[in-house]
Amino acid sequence: MPKQKSNSGARKRFKLTASGKVKRKRAFRSHILTSKTTKRKRHLRKSTLVHSTEDKKIAIMIQS
């Protein structure tokens, strides 16, 4: 049986932490930044974790 390919789009967007959780970037940071406050843009810089209900699904997609 052939090996399952990983999802290359997901592999670029998500990283696994040492404890096995999935890390992601925040959305809404790419354009139209003049209408967003400095505080809002600063908080969007930080990465966050994927919700626990999606962990398993994304971990399968990014496996190599």
N, C-alpha and C positions, 0 to 999 in steps of 0.2 A: 504494500500500500504506500502511495507517495506521501511525502511530508506535506503538512499544511503550510501554506505561505502566510507570513505575517502581513498585516495591513500596513503598507508603507506610509500612508497618510497619517494613520494613528501613531505610528512609531515616531514620526517627526513631532507630534503634538504632545505626547504623554511620556512621562518617565516614571519608573518604579522607584519608590524609596526603599531604604534598607529594611524597613518593617513590612514591606509588601503593599503599602498603600500607593495610589496612583496620583501623581502630581500633574497639574495643568496650569496654563496661563489663563488670565482673565480676559474676557471679551471686551469690546467697545473701546479699544485703544488704538485703532488703526488710522482713523481719519475723522474729520470734523471735530478737531480738538479745541478749536477756538471757543465753542459754545460750552465746553465742559470746564468746571472749576479746577483750579490747581490742586486742591485737596482730592478731588475725585480722580484726577489723572495720576496723582501720586499713589493712591491706594490701588489703582488698576495695574501698577507696575509689579506688585507682589504676586507671587504664584500662590495657588491654593490647592486643596485636595479635591479630587473627584468624589461625588457623593457615594456612600458605601453601597447603594443599590446598583451602581454602575461598575464597581470595582472589578468584578469577576469577568464581565463582558469585555472590558477594555484590556484586562490582563491577557485574555485569550488573543485579542487582536494584535497586541504588541509582542507576543512571544516570538522568539527567533528560531 
